[in-house]
Amino acid sequence: MRLVRWTPEDLVRRLDDVVAVYGEAMGYRSDLLEARRGYIATHARRPGFRAVASLTSEGHLAGFGYGYLGAGGQWWHDQVYRALHPDARQRWLTHCFEVVELHVRPPAQGHGLGARQLTALLSLAEGGTTLLSTPEADERASRAWRLYRRFGFVDVLRHFRFPGDERPFGVLGRDLPLPRPDTSGPATP
């Protein structure tokens, strides 16, 4: 498995694969996936856009993640902004990198791809904080929740409902940059 950085053009060129992985990972109906296609292509043009992809040795897409700098006038940003107290807005939304999508095909899950993608994506990110949203779930049973907690994401909003989706979501955040790996341990021969 190869982890690669993607340009906006790479993401748009592989949009069919991206939408397929997104649909498999989220379990969405095909009509919802068609609507997402346009959003994803638009997201690739946002300021601070960064993307990564996990590719098999044959070049098939096993997973991907992307995000960009949040700003007023963007739908997700504005929904979260309205729900937050002014102090929390200042804390979380000033120069914030929004992790918009992070997905791994179900057969490829459980092998560390999500963690590698998130590490790579956040190491490329601009901003002083990062936010993401994920459907509410049992944190002990959900791979996504366990991943975000391992990365130090904390609760910003819980049981939040975005317009047009009946499911409650958690909005999670953490400071950037990620800590550098500790290389002060014993040297290996």
Phi, psi and omega per residue, in radians:
M1 nan 2.307 3.121
R2 -1.944 2.326 3.027
L3 -1.782 2.161 -3.091
V4 -2.227 2.653 2.999
R5 -1.453 2.409 3.122
W6 -1.949 2.480 2.974
T7 -1.486 2.941 3.041
P8 -0.982 -0.666 3.140
E9 -1.140 -0.651 3.095
D10 -1.067 -0.802 -3.123
L11 -1.084 -0.806 -3.116
V12 -1.154 -0.684 3.128
R13 -1.086 -0.586 -3.122
R14 -1.788 0.431 -3.041
L15 -1.001 -0.678 3.103
D16 -1.046 -0.764 3.126
D17 -1.167 -0.725 -3.140
V18 -1.056 -0.827 -3.136
V19 -1.124 -0.659 3.116
A20 -1.121 -0.799 3.117
V21 -1.112 -0.772 3.109
Y22 -0.988 -0.839 -3.131
G23 -1.089 -0.765 3.112
E24 -1.099 -0.802 -3.061
A25 -1.203 -0.628 -3.077
M26 -1.667 -0.242 -3.117
G27 1.191 0.568 -3.107
Y28 -1.480 2.651 3.061
R29 -1.213 2.721 -3.083
S30 -1.099 -0.581 3.136
D31 -1.148 -0.604 3.076
L32 -1.217 -0.591 -3.136
L33 -1.159 -0.658 3.118
E34 -1.085 -0.683 3.107
A35 -1.144 -0.655 -3.135
R36 -1.159 -0.521 -3.112
R37 -0.921 -0.833 -3.132
G38 -1.156 -0.700 3.121
Y39 -1.084 -0.803 -3.091
I40 -1.077 -0.771 3.130
A41 -1.078 -0.666 3.102
T42 -1.182 -0.692 -3.131
H43 -1.031 -0.575 -3.099
A44 -1.091 -0.283 -3.125
R45 -1.727 0.071 -3.087
R46 -1.369 2.635 3.100
P47 -1.041 2.453 3.110
G48 1.302 0.249 -3.116
F49 -1.035 2.297 3.058
R50 -2.408 2.508 3.132
A51 -2.568 2.628 3.047
V52 -2.368 2.743 3.126
A53 -2.502 2.558 3.018
S54 -1.837 2.110 -3.092
L55 -2.040 2.432 3.058
T56 -1.266 3.001 3.124
S57 -1.092 -0.397 3.086
E58 -1.546 -0.014 3.129
G59 1.560 0.105 3.107
H60 -1.326 2.542 -3.118
L61 -1.404 2.058 3.100
A62 -1.720 -0.406 -3.136
G63 -3.031 2.898 3.124
F64 -2.787 2.864 3.017
G65 -2.683 2.584 3.051
Y66 -2.704 2.859 3.094
G67 -2.897 -3.117 -3.122
Y68 -2.833 3.042 3.103
L69 -1.313 2.218 3.123
G70 -1.328 2.632 3.132
A71 -2.727 2.735 3.047
G72 -0.970 2.517 -3.099
G73 1.638 -0.204 3.040
Q74 -1.594 2.347 -2.993
W75 -0.933 -0.968 -3.073
W76 -1.073 -0.830 3.141
H77 -0.973 -0.814 -3.093
D78 -1.168 -0.624 3.095
Q79 -1.107 -0.807 -3.125
V80 -1.199 -0.734 3.131
Y81 -0.946 -0.867 -3.111
R82 -1.107 -0.494 -3.087
A83 -1.466 -0.306 -3.058
L84 -1.602 2.613 2.976
H85 -1.156 2.601 -3.127
P86 -0.915 -0.671 3.108
D87 -1.122 -0.698 3.122
A88 -1.201 -0.612 3.072
R89 -1.028 -0.828 3.135
Q90 -1.063 -0.783 -3.100
R91 -1.124 -0.836 -2.937
W92 -1.729 -0.495 -2.981
L93 -1.815 -0.030 3.082
T94 -1.447 1.987 -3.128
H95 0.960 1.044 -3.063
C96 -1.873 2.303 3.002
F97 -1.578 2.098 3.130
E98 -1.652 2.083 3.008
V99 -1.362 1.858 -3.026
V100 -1.473 -0.827 3.140
E101 -2.441 2.456 3.028
L102 -2.621 1.886 -3.027
H103 -2.448 2.612 3.045
V104 -2.319 2.374 3.086
R105 -0.954 2.421 -3.117
P106 -0.885 -0.744 3.130
P107 -1.132 -0.364 -3.122
A108 -1.667 -0.068 -3.128
Q109 -1.253 2.728 3.095
G110 1.512 0.190 -3.118
H111 -2.115 0.255 3.082
G112 1.523 0.071 -3.124
L113 -1.135 -0.744 3.133
G114 -1.031 -0.762 3.132
A115 -1.132 -0.739 3.120
R116 -1.141 -0.710 3.117
Q117 -1.123 -0.773 -3.123
L118 -1.143 -0.729 3.092
T119 -1.034 -0.849 -3.115
A120 -1.122 -0.775 -3.108
L121 -1.096 -0.823 -3.116
L122 -1.225 -0.452 3.081
S123 -1.276 -0.366 3.087
L124 -1.570 -0.283 -2.964
A125 -1.230 2.494 2.920
E126 -1.543 2.853 3.046
G127 1.987 2.860 3.116
G128 -1.734 -0.307 3.079
T129 -2.420 2.909 3.015
T130 -2.385 2.501 3.101
L131 -2.259 2.705 3.020
L132 -2.681 2.867 3.028
S133 -2.197 2.574 3.134
T134 -2.572 2.524 3.126
P135 -0.987 2.447 3.074
E136 -1.023 2.453 -3.133
A137 -2.810 2.936 3.030
D138 -1.152 2.013 -3.062
E139 -1.077 -0.450 3.126
R140 -1.357 -0.497 -3.060
A141 -1.705 -0.395 -3.050
S142 -1.526 2.129 3.086
R143 -1.053 -0.719 -3.116
A144 -1.073 -0.858 -3.126
W145 -1.088 -0.733 3.126
R146 -1.099 -0.697 3.105
L147 -1.065 -0.868 -3.089
Y148 -1.131 -0.664 3.099
R149 -1.151 -0.700 3.092
R150 -1.049 -0.550 -3.139
F151 -1.503 0.081 3.056
G152 1.476 0.258 3.081
F153 -1.223 2.396 -3.126
V154 -2.048 2.855 3.131
D155 -1.198 2.270 2.997
V156 -1.934 -0.825 3.007
L157 -2.422 2.435 3.069
R158 -2.128 2.612 3.100
H159 0.959 0.681 -3.139
F160 -1.498 2.412 3.137
R161 -1.965 2.054 3.045
F162 -1.398 2.476 3.087
P163 -0.981 2.378 3.103
G164 1.547 -0.014 3.114
D165 -2.334 2.139 -3.087
E166 -1.331 -0.233 -3.095
R167 -1.391 2.515 2.993
P168 -1.390 2.577 -3.129
F169 -2.166 2.670 2.911
G170 -1.755 2.353 2.998
V171 -1.836 2.102 -3.035
L172 -2.060 2.630 -3.137
G173 -2.537 2.850 3.041
R174 -2.732 2.833 3.086
D175 -1.371 2.687 3.000
L176 -2.043 2.694 0.047
P177 -1.434 2.961 3.009
L178 -1.120 2.587 3.060
P179 -1.114 2.557 3.082
R180 -1.260 2.518 3.102
P181 -1.040 2.521 3.123
D182 -1.327 2.009 3.129
T183 -1.939 0.281 -3.088
S184 -1.556 0.022 -3.115
G185 -1.193 -3.124 -3.114
P186 -1.089 2.476 3.109
A187 -1.260 2.556 3.072
T188 -1.735 2.475 -3.115
P189 -1.170 nan nan
